């Protein structure tokens, strides 16, 4: 029971963290995308938060190299992979049962 509660708390914290960083990265891209100001930090942090699923982009770029040319495509892929990871985390947390107490 304690493990299930910890898993659900972790899934909630990870979901909030990922959504916050994804929102920050997309807002930085929208507001600073065409300017000379640096806005790379939010995207890098999004890659870090979405690990290990964001590592799949390297494999994708080996086969489809044009993916690396478009920042919005990269941001979309990392966000999609991160949301997939959040969904898997919630599925694992949901499989825990609170029975036995």
C-alpha positions in Angstrom: 0.0 0.0 0.0 2.8 2.4 0.8 4.5 1.7 -2.5 1.3 2.5 -4.4 0.9 5.8 -2.6 4.5 6.7 -3.3 4.1 5.7 -7.0 1.0 7.9 -7.3 2.7 10.8 -5.6 5.7 10.4 -7.9 3.4 10.2 -11.0 1.6 13.4 -9.9 4.8 15.3 -9.2 6.4 14.1 -12.5 3.2 15.1 -14.4 3.2 18.6 -12.9 6.9 19.0 -13.5 6.7 17.9 -17.1 3.6 20.0 -17.9 5.3 23.1 -16.4 8.5 22.6 -18.3 6.6 21.9 -21.5 4.5 25.0 -21.1 7.7 27.0 -20.4 9.4 25.6 -23.5 6.5 26.3 -25.8 6.0 29.8 -24.4 9.7 30.6 -24.9 9.4 29.3 -28.5 6.3 31.3 -29.3 7.5 34.6 -27.7 11.2 34.4 -28.5 11.3 32.2 -31.6 12.0 34.9 -34.2 14.2 37.1 -32.0 17.9 37.3 -31.4 17.5 36.5 -27.7 18.6 33.1 -26.5 15.8 30.8 -25.6 17.5 27.4 -25.7 17.4 26.6 -21.9 13.6 25.7 -21.8 14.1 23.2 -24.6 17.2 21.6 -23.1 15.4 21.2 -19.7 12.4 19.7 -21.5 14.8 17.1 -23.1 16.2 16.4 -19.6 12.8 16.0 -18.0 11.6 13.8 -20.8 14.5 11.4 -20.4 14.7 8.5 -21.3 12.1 8.7 -24.0 13.6 11.9 -25.5 16.7 9.8 -26.4 14.6 8.2 -29.2 15.0 11.5 -31.2 18.6 10.5 -31.8 17.5 7.3 -33.5 14.8 9.1 -35.4 17.3 11.7 -36.6 19.6 9.0 -38.0 16.8 7.9 -40.4 15.0 11.2 -41.0 17.6 13.9 -40.8 15.3 16.8 -41.7 13.8 16.5 -38.2 16.8 18.4 -36.8 16.3 21.4 -39.0 13.0 22.5 -37.5 12.8 23.7 -33.9 9.0 23.3 -33.8 9.2 19.7 -35.0 11.8 18.9 -32.4 9.8 20.6 -29.6 6.7 18.7 -30.8 8.4 15.4 -30.8 9.9 15.9 -27.3 6.6 17.0 -25.9 4.8 14.1 -27.5 7.4 11.6 -26.1 7.2 13.2 -22.7 3.4 13.0 -22.7 3.7 9.3 -23.6 6.0 8.8 -20.7 3.6 10.6 -18.3 0.8 8.3 -19.6 2.9 5.2 -19.0 3.7 6.5 -15.5 0.0 6.9 -14.7 -0.8 3.5 -16.1 1.8 1.9 -13.8 0.5 3.9 -10.9 -3.1 2.9 -11.7 -2.2 -0.8 -11.7 -1.2 -0.5 -8.1 -4.1 -1.6 -5.9 -4.9 -0.3 -2.5 -6.5 -3.6 -1.5 -4.9 -5.5 1.3 -5.3 -2.8 3.9 
